[in-house]
Amino acid sequence: MPKRILQGVVVSDKQNKTVVVKVERRFTHPLFQKTVRRTKHYHAHDENGAFKVGDTVFIEETAPISKLKRWRVVETGATA
């Protein structure tokens, strides 16, 4: 099964080798047919500490690295 890749924005880089990434998903509400935004935070492994707050990044699923980390940063996204 392929690994999931998500795009998000770094919201915290205070931890060593870890960044917190906010991922937003949009979907249509089943009853009201209105577009709804939901966000979720993921802890991702950043080996070199290269990413800072505000960077758009891609994260990929990986084997558990620690209690909270199951994702790793693969590359930086397009900055808008």
C-alpha positions as CSV (number, residue, x, y, z in Angstrom):
1,M,0.0,0.0,0.0
2,P,1.4,3.4,-0.9
3,K,2.4,5.9,1.8
4,R,0.1,8.9,2.2
5,I,1.6,12.3,1.4
6,L,-0.1,15.4,2.8
7,Q,0.7,19.1,2.3
8,G,0.6,21.6,5.2
9,V,2.1,24.6,6.9
10,V,4.7,24.4,9.7
11,V,3.2,26.0,12.9
12,S,5.9,25.1,15.4
13,D,9.7,24.3,15.1
14,K,10.6,24.6,18.8
15,Q,11.3,20.9,19.3
16,N,14.6,19.2,18.3
17,K,14.3,17.4,15.0
18,T,10.5,17.8,15.0
19,V,8.1,20.2,13.4
20,V,4.4,20.5,13.9
21,V,2.5,20.7,10.6
22,K,-1.1,22.0,10.2
23,V,-3.0,20.1,7.5
24,E,-6.3,21.5,6.2
25,R,-8.9,19.3,4.4
26,R,-12.0,20.6,2.7
27,F,-15.2,18.6,2.1
28,T,-18.8,19.2,1.4
29,H,-21.2,18.9,4.3
30,P,-23.5,15.9,3.6
31,L,-26.7,17.8,4.6
32,F,-26.1,21.5,4.0
33,Q,-23.9,21.1,0.9
34,K,-21.6,23.8,2.2
35,T,-17.8,23.5,2.0
36,V,-16.3,22.9,5.4
37,R,-12.7,23.3,6.5
38,R,-11.1,21.0,9.1
39,T,-7.5,21.2,10.3
40,K,-5.3,18.7,12.1
41,H,-1.8,18.9,13.5
42,Y,0.8,16.3,12.8
43,H,4.2,15.9,14.4
44,A,6.8,15.2,11.7
45,H,10.4,14.3,11.7
46,D,12.8,17.0,10.5
47,E,16.3,15.5,10.8
48,N,18.3,18.7,10.0
49,G,16.0,21.3,11.5
50,A,15.7,22.9,8.1
51,F,12.1,24.0,8.2
52,K,10.8,27.1,10.0
53,V,7.4,28.4,11.0
54,G,5.3,29.4,7.9
55,D,7.0,27.0,5.5
56,T,4.7,24.9,3.3
57,V,5.9,21.3,3.4
58,F,4.9,17.8,2.2
59,I,4.9,15.1,4.9
60,E,4.9,11.3,4.3
61,E,3.7,8.5,6.5
62,T,6.4,6.4,8.0
63,A,7.0,3.8,10.7
64,P,6.6,5.1,14.3
65,I,9.7,7.2,15.2
66,S,8.5,8.2,18.7
67,K,5.3,8.4,20.8
68,L,3.7,11.1,18.6
69,K,5.8,11.0,15.3
70,R,4.5,8.9,12.5
71,W,5.3,11.3,9.7
72,R,8.5,12.7,8.2
73,V,9.1,15.8,6.1
74,V,10.0,14.9,2.5
75,E,10.3,18.3,0.8
76,T,9.3,21.8,0.8
77,G,6.1,22.8,-1.0
78,A,5.5,25.7,-3.3
79,T,5.4,29.0,-1.4
80,A,2.4,31.1,-2.2
